[in-house]
Amino acid sequence: MNEKNLLKRDITLPLLVFYGLGNILGAGIYVLVGKVASISGYLTPLAFVVACIVVLFTALSYSELSSRFPYSAGEALYAKKAFNSKFLSIAIGIMIALSGILSSATIVNGFNGYISTFINLPTWIISIFLISILCFTAIIGIAKSVKIAALFTIIEIFGLLIIVYYGLNNIEFSVIDYDKFIPSFEINTFYVITLGAFLAFYAFIGFEDIVNVAEEVKNPSYTLPRAIIISLVVSTILYFLVAIISVITIEPSILATSDAPLVDVYKTLTSNEPVLIATIGSFAVINGALIQIIMVSRLFYGMANNDLLPKIFGSVNKKTSTPVFSTVVASVLILIFALWLPIITLASLTSFFIFIVFTLMNIALIKIKKSNESSDSKIDFPIIIPIIGTIVNVVLLVVQIISLF
């Protein structure tokens, strides 16, 4: 039997939705709400909404691409189909792998902020221990790994709902100055929202990782696109509610200084010790890191099976039916970046690579649709969707480049 066929199709739609949500939520609101508040202030909820709108068009493009080509290697494969360029496919595969590695490193740094509530150890010891455990978990089998991720995701969602519940019950909404949340038409306001949305955009990264487990999904042409859209809708609702409660509860300038922002929001709302929310926050960031390790290893595996990486990356362990070599390489790279770069740098670099990849994926779909290539795709969006997706990603990429100078 070909090694490529050794991956088991154990993932159903609910499990895949939890896989996507776990990645999005773990990489987002638990870690970055304070950082977005440092840029956008009381307009933080709006920054998250703008980020969602930006992401939506690309998410729809990914939905169609994943339905057309339900195989591992995701973006690298889509580029190969659209541009017929091995070099470009390898470059895109490396960029998406780097974005996953940097994203996971960001999450690991976020974990250090939450775990410090309980123990006081050097961050490098915590990082090595955490990534080692997650690497082992990713190796033992996709069904077990995704079920563990699904359990962690339920815990994550519960934690966000706790913040929403106490916010709705303890905040005096009648005395709030709502003018703070309404943007003016000044250029500076637009710039602040855009920069905040750029960072908030990172909090939505994760839906695209769904496509890289395609060969372990049941009925992938149907399941993949639906999981992408459901994950994005649920995460957006949760993000908006938590963001607005956070900046109402704590002044944005103070929230921006927190290493574990939702812990501080919980303490302010309840006057209780934040053991529960700190524990949940730890689970959230662990889950995000686990899912990124799975994604990057499957990307390496898929690229190897499409002759875009050495064959060793495509080797599958007969006992666990997982790409062990690719998983170990992904874990080691994540550890290196987690110990090397600060969280804001990691998040910004991740977004930079993702903007480039998202732009190319939208262009790829435009090219594929114009070629009238026949497929078994269950979805066929109007071509205006990837066109708008291309434009908004280019605009935000330019804004980030300008902000560096």
N, C-alpha and C positions, 0 to 999 in steps of 0.2 A: 504493500500500500504506500502511495506517495505520502511523504511527511506532511504535505500541505493539508491532507484530508484527515489528519490525526486530531485536529481541534474538534471538540465536541459541541454540538448545537444545544446548549443547555439554558440559554437565556431567553426568557419570555418578555412580553411587553412590560408588565409591571416591574420586573427586575431591571429591565433596561431603563425605564423611567427613573427608578431609584438610583441606578448607576449614574445617569446624567445629572440628576438633582444633587446627588452627593458631591459630585465634582464641582458643579456650579456654586452651591452654597458653601462648601468647605473652602473654596478659593476666594470667596467673596465677602459677604456681609460680616462674618465673624472676625475677619482680619482687617478689612479696609474701610469700614464705615467712618472711622475716625480720620483716616487719611483723606478721604473725599471731603469730609467736613472742614479740614484745614484749608482746602482750596475754595470750596463753594459755599461754606457757611450755612446759612438757613436755606439756601437753594439746593442743598444736598439731595433732598427727595426728587427735585426736578432733574438734577444731574443723572440720577439713576433712571428716570423715565426716558431722558434723551438717549442714554446709553442703550436702553432696551430697544428704542426705535431704530437706532443704528444697527444693532445686532439682528433685528427681526428679518430684514431683507436677506442677509447672508444666511440666517437659519433656514429660510425658505429655500434658498439655493442649495444648501447642503441637503435638505430633505429630498429634493428632486435628484441630486447627484447620487445620494445613497440608495435611492430606489432604482436608479438606472444601473448602478455598478455596486452591488451589495457584497463587496470583498474587503479584506484587510488591506492596509496601506493607504486607505482613504485618499487624502489629498494628493499624494504622490501618484496614485493610480489615475485619479481624475485628470491630473496634468498630463499624464502619459497619453490618455485617451484624446484629450483636446489638442495638445500641442505636438505630440509625437516626438518629444525631445527627452532623451534619457537624462541629459545634463540638468534640464529644468526640473524634471521629476525628482532627481536626487536632491537638488537644491531645496525644493519645496519640502521634501521629506525631512531633510536635516533641520529646516526652519521650524516645522511643526514639532519635531522631536525636541528641539531646543526650547520652544515655548512651553512644552509639557514639563521638561526638566526644570526650567526656571520657575514655572508656576508651582511645581511641587516644592522647590527650594523655598519659595515665598511662604508656602503653607507651613513648612517645617519651622521657619522663623516665627510665624504666627503662633504655632504650638508652644514655643518657648515662652511666649508672653502669657499664655493661659496656664501652663503647668507651673509657672513660678508662683502661682497662688498657693500651691501645695508644698512644693519642694524647692530648695535653693541649691542647684547644681550648675556647674559650668555648662553653657549652651552646647559646646561641642560634644560633651558626653551624652546629653539628652538627644542630640541630633543623630549621633552614631547608633545609639540604642534603638531609637524610633525607626530609622530607615532599615536597620537590620531586621526588625520584627516585621515590618511591612513587606520587605523583600521576600522573606520566608512565606508570608501569607499569600503573596501573589504567585508563588511557585507551586503551592499545594494543589491548585486546581481552580479553573475559572468559575465553576458553579459555587464552590465554597467561598472564593474570594468575593464574588458579586453578592452572595447572600450576606456575608459579613458587612459589605459596603451598604447593602439595603438596610440592614439593622441599624448601622450608624446613621444613615440618612434619616430614618424615622426619628432617631434621637435628636438629630440636628433640627428637624422641622419642629419637634416638640419644644426645643429650646427657644426658637424664634416665636412660636405661639405663646410661650410664657411671657416674653417681652411685650408682645402685642396685648395680651390679656391684662397684665398689670398696667400697661400704658393707658389702655382704654378705661380702666377702672380708677386709676389714681391721678391722672392728669386733669386739671381744671381747664377744660377747653374753652369755657366762657370768658376767661381772662387773657387768652393768648392774643398777641398782636399779629394777626394773620398777614399784615402788610409785609412782614419780613420774608414771607414765603412767596411773594409775588414779584417776579423780576421786572425791572424797569427796561426801557428800550435803549439804554445806553450801551455803547460798544464794549465798555469794560465789563458790564453785566453778562453780555453774550460770551465774552472771552472767559470769564470765571466759570460759567456754566459748562462751556465747551471743554475747558481743562479738567473740570471735575468729572464730566462725562467720560473723558478719555481714561481717567483712572477707574471710574465706576465701570467702564467697559470691561475692564479686567475681571470684575466680579461676575460677569456673564460668560466668561470663557469656560468652556467645559462641554457645551452642547455638541461641539464639533468632534469631541473625543468619542462620542457614541459610535461614529462610523468605523472606528478602528477595531471594534470587536465584532464586525459584521459576520465573520465566518464562524462565530460561536452563538449566533442569534437564530432563533427559530423564525422561519418565514421572513427573512430580512427585508425584502422589497416592500413589505407591508409594515413591518414592525419598526424599522429604523426611522423613517420620516415622522411617524406618529410620536415616537419617543422624544425626538428632537423638539417638536412643537409643544408637547405637554410639559416637558421639563422647563422650557423657556417661559411659558405662561405662568406656571406655579411659582417659579423663582422670582419673577417680576412682581407679582402680587405681594409676596413675602418681603422682598427688598423695599418696596415703597412704604409699606406699613412700618417696618422696623426703622427705616431711615428717618421718617417723619417723627416717630416717637422718640428716637435717639436725640435729635437736635432740639426737640421741645424740652426734653428732660434735662439735658446738659448743654450748656453753652458750647457752640461748635469749636471755639478756640480752646476750651478745656478738653473737650472730647478728642480733639486732634492730638493731644499729648499722651493719650492712653495706649498702652501696649495690648490691652484686652478690653476694647471699648464696651462690649455688651456686658461685661462683668460690672463696669462702673455704672452703666445705665440701670442694670438690675438693682444694684446697691442703692442708687438714688431713688428709684421707684418704690422699693420695698423696705428700705432700712434694715434689710437682713444680710447676714453673711453670704457672700456669693458662691458658696460651695457648689450648689446645684448647677448654676449657669456656667461656672468655670469648668466643671466636669463635662457638661454638654459641649462647651466650646472646644475642649480638648478632643472630644470624640469627632467633632465637626472637622477640625483641621487634620486629624489623623485620617479620616475618611477621604478627604480631598487628596492627600498625598498618596494613599493606597491606589485610588482610581487613576491617578496620573502615572504611577509606576506600571499599572496594567496597560494603560493606553500606549505609553512609549514602547514598552516591550512588544506589543502587538503591531505597532507601526514598524519597528525594526524587522519583525518576523515577516510582515507583508511585503516590505521592500525587498527583503532577501529572496522571497519567492517570486518577485517580479524582476529579479536580476539587477536590483538597484543597490544592494549591499552584499557583502560576502555571504556565502551560503551558511556559514556557521550561525548567523543571526536567525536563520530560518529553521534551525534544528529544534525538534520537539522531544521532550522527555517521554518515553513510552509509558512510564508509570503515572505521571501527573497530567500528561497531555498538555503541557505548558512549555513555552519557549524559555527554558531556564537561563541559557547564556544571555539572551537579550534582556531578561529581567534583571540579572545581576549587573550587567553593564549600565542599564538605566538607573539602577539604585545607586551605584558608585558615582555616576555623574551628578545625580541629585545631591548627594552628600557633599561633593566638592563645591558646588555652587552655593549650597546652604551655609557652608562655613566661610565662604569667600566674600559674598556680596550682601549689603543691607536690603531690607524688605522693599523700600521704595524703588531702588535701582532694579531689583529683580522684577517687580511688577511692571515698571516702565519698559524694560527690555522685552518682557513677555508680550505686552501690548504691541510694541513696535513690530516684532516678528509676526504676530497674529494679523495685524493690519495688512501687511504685505501678502500673507497667505490668503486672507479673506478676499483681498482685491483680485488675486490671481484665480481663486476658485469661482468668483462671480464671472470673470472673463472667460474661464474655461466652460462654464455652463452656457454662456452666450454663444461661444464657438460651436459647442456640441449641438445646441438647439438649431443653429443656422445650418449645420451640416445635414440635418434631417436624418441622423443616424437612428435606425430602428432599435427599440429596446423593449424590455418587459416592465418599464417603469409604471408604477401605480399612480404617479403624480406628474402633472405637466403644467407648470405655472406659466403665465404670460412672460414674454422675454423682458418686459419692463422691470420685473423683479430683480434679476441679476444686474441690469443696467443701473438701477438706483443703488443697489448694493455696492457696485463698483465705485460710483460717485462718492457716496458717504464715507467709504473706507479710505479713499484717496484724500478727501478733505481732512479727515481726522489725522491721517498720517502726516500731511503737510503741517497741520497745526502743531503736532508733536515736534516735528523737525524745527519749526520756527521757534518753539518754546525753549529749545536747547541753546539758542543764540541770543 
